[in-house]
């Protein structure tokens, strides 16, 4: 009996010596998986109404068609004047807007077409928090404690007016793909009114940056590339190479400035969060 107690005591001492493992840093595979999940959920268009996303998709298709027509015009009219190398260099820049539209709009457009005819699913849980501001332009945020854990939903601010400040049960109708919240229902008494703080200007700029960046990047690359490609430079190969380099340099400069501004804005936003 005494020997058994000694063994139990030894096991307990070993258990006490075991230290909890520190959380492993996010690996490249996890980051890639998160990016894929973000794109599969609609990317930047997640949370918006399917009809709006479809309308944006049609506008994007129209812009892509215009870019293709410009490429065709360049390949027809520029070679007799400057040669084929310059024509190809000038037309390459117009592929960038098409690629940006495809990467930002296409995932959400595809899901929006499915959500237009799909029935919304019901999500029920306890309200954790709500805000009329999020990182997506024109959308607020709602956090709900469900059986699967805390879920975040991007919600139009108009549907958050009825959400109180106290913990109540809420019922959401959400589209299955874009996760657009069609309706918000509150179950229980609305005891405490929700106070919305003033939106800081940096938050508004942070919302606009993901929209401004691809537009500015495409404009910088197109203007820089075509301005050099249509300039009278004698050597065709040097002319074409210089056009591509200038366009790429301007595009990279815009991306770098955007990245710097985003980090600076995120630092300002984090500084506003009260520290416990």
C-alpha angles and dihedrals in degrees: 000000000000090000091053092051090051090053092050090049090050092051091050091051090052091050091052090053093056108101121208113255116248117242112270116241118255108274127216090254092055091048090050091048092051090050091050091050090050091052092044089054092055101276113227091358095060112128097021123118114273092232091054092048091049090051090050089049092055090050089050091051089052091051090048091052090051090051091051091051090051090050090051091049091050092050091050103043106026102058095066090054106035104008134249098290091059092044092053091046092050093048095048092069091060091060089067096069090050091050092048092049091049093050097045104032107027098069093051093041091055092050092045091058088056094045094053090072100026123099117242120247123231119242117191128182148112120301112248101173145330136203133177090218130068138153089270115084113250096005134103129205133246124189118201130184106224133168090270094052136267112338127192123214130188107228133182107253091236090067092052096062092087094048110104129214096244126079110273136151116265133193119209130191106213131180111241099235113027091030091228111171107229097179141005122208126188120212115199136018121327096224104156123042116228113243115211115207120218114277110244116231091239090063092055091050090049090055092050096046098077089054098043096046100065091042093051092043093053093045093049093050094045096045094044094046098044095041090059095037092055094046119103102256114155105218109068098204093047089044093053094043092049091050092053092045093051092048092048092046093052092046091049090048092054091048092049093050091048092050091050093048092048093053091047092050092047089053090052092049093049090050089059093057110099113243118225 
